Amino acid sequence: MTTDELQTLIEDATFDHATGVSDAALDKLTRATTAAPESFEAWHALAEVNFSLRHLDAALAAAERAHALRPGDLFINTTLSRVWMERGDKAKAEHFGAQAKIGSWKDQLANPDNYSGGMG
């Protein structure tokens, strides 16, 4: 699968989910993660779709795969925080929430012009 085909598959799955066709979205994202297991975007999308469907075990498994690929990513740390909060583990939720906040601060420092009232 080419990079463009993978991106199209992820975008199609996201559209499917947004329009209420979640089974098709899950199928496409499973195909994407199987074809490109190194795709952070595919794993993160799979985590988010599963989370919104309340498939918390599947959401956690996909989020952990994405996190292994980009542990410092602000968005995957936020996803993990939300999943752990829903699973009732406040300590883990707070850990990943803090990691997301740290990622946000790092991004603000590196890209001050992207933030209103930035430091630059």
QUIHU-V57631 format. One record per residue. N is the residue number from 1. RES is the residue in one letter. BURIAL is b if it has 9 or more other C-alpha atoms within 8 Angstrom, else e. Layout:
BEGIN
[[N & RES & BURIAL] [N & RES & BURIAL]]
END
This chain:
BEGIN
[[1 & M & e] [2 & T & e] [3 & T & e] [4 & D & e] [5 & E & e] [6 & L & b] [7 & Q & e] [8 & T & e] [9 & L & b] [10 & I & b] [11 & E & e] [12 & D & b] [13 & A & b] [14 & T & b] [15 & F & b] [16 & D & b] [17 & H & b] [18 & A & e] [19 & T & e] [20 & G & e] [21 & V & b] [22 & S & b] [23 & D & e] [24 & A & b] [25 & A & b] [26 & L & b] [27 & D & e] [28 & K & b] [29 & L & b] [30 & T & b] [31 & R & e] [32 & A & b] [33 & T & b] [34 & T & e] [35 & A & e] [36 & A & b] [37 & P & e] [38 & E & e] [39 & S & b] [40 & F & b] [41 & E & e] [42 & A & b] [43 & W & b] [44 & H & b] [45 & A & b] [46 & L & b] [47 & A & b] [48 & E & b] [49 & V & b] [50 & N & b] [51 & F & b] [52 & S & e] [53 & L & e] [54 & R & e] [55 & H & b] [56 & L & b] [57 & D & e] [58 & A & b] [59 & A & b] [60 & L & b] [61 & A & b] [62 & A & b] [63 & A & b] [64 & E & b] [65 & R & b] [66 & A & b] [67 & H & b] [68 & A & e] [69 & L & e] [70 & R & b] [71 & P & b] [72 & G & b] [73 & D & b] [74 & L & b] [75 & F & e] [76 & I & b] [77 & N & b] [78 & T & b] [79 & T & b] [80 & L & b] [81 & S & b] [82 & R & b] [83 & V & b] [84 & W & b] [85 & M & b] [86 & E & e] [87 & R & e] [88 & G & e] [89 & D & b] [90 & K & e] [91 & A & e] [92 & K & b] [93 & A & b] [94 & E & b] [95 & H & b] [96 & F & b] [97 & G & b] [98 & A & e] [99 & Q & b] [100 & A & b] [101 & K & b] [102 & I & b] [103 & G & b] [104 & S & b] [105 & W & e] [106 & K & e] [107 & D & b] [108 & Q & b] [109 & L & e] [110 & A & e] [111 & N & e] [112 & P & b] [113 & D & e] [114 & N & e] [115 & Y & e] [116 & S & e] [117 & G & e] [118 & G & b] [119 & M & e] [120 & G & e]]
END
